[in-house]
Amino acid sequence: MIATIVSWFKALLAWFRRVFEWLKGIFEDFMEFFLDLPVVILEGILDGVIYVLSAIPVPDFVESASLQGLFNSLGPDILYFVDFFGLHYGLAVIGTGVAFRLTRKALTLGQW
């Protein structure tokens, strides 16, 4: 009689263990869902930003005029001074600095 009660009690404990393991699995999946939710929301927002930015047309003056074209339209005396003062090197340094700053801001999400 006592062996039967002990076996029922063991079966009941085994059932409770299975129920708690099942609930633990559901809780872990639930927490994983909530941890992934901000990533999904951010992905949707960034996809919307990319869609809006791609819908903006490029102005005509940007397509027709380039920096090289503007420098070529300068007179020869101005081009001499542009070359003498190394303006192309200065613009390259400034462009590299801007590219570095934008890359740094993008990689650290604006924190640094």
C-alpha positions, 0 to 999 in steps of 0.5 A: 500500500505504501509502495503504491502511494510512493509510486503515485507521488513519484509519478506526480513529481515527474509530471510536475517536473515536465510541466515546469520544464515546459513552462520554462521553455515557453518563458525562454521563448517569450523572453527571446521574442521580447529581446528580438522585438527592438531589433525588428522594430529598428529594422522596420524603421531603417527600411522606411528611412531607406525607402524615403531616401531612395524616393528623393530625386537627385537635383539636375544641377548635381548631375550636371556639375561635378567638382572636376568640371567646376575646376576645369571651367576656371581660368588658367591663372586661377588654376595655377594658384589652386595648384600652387596652394595644394587645394586638391590635397586640402580637399582630400584631407577634409573629405577623408576626415568627414568620411572617418567621422561619419563612419565612426558615428555610424559604427558607434551609433553616435556615442563617440 
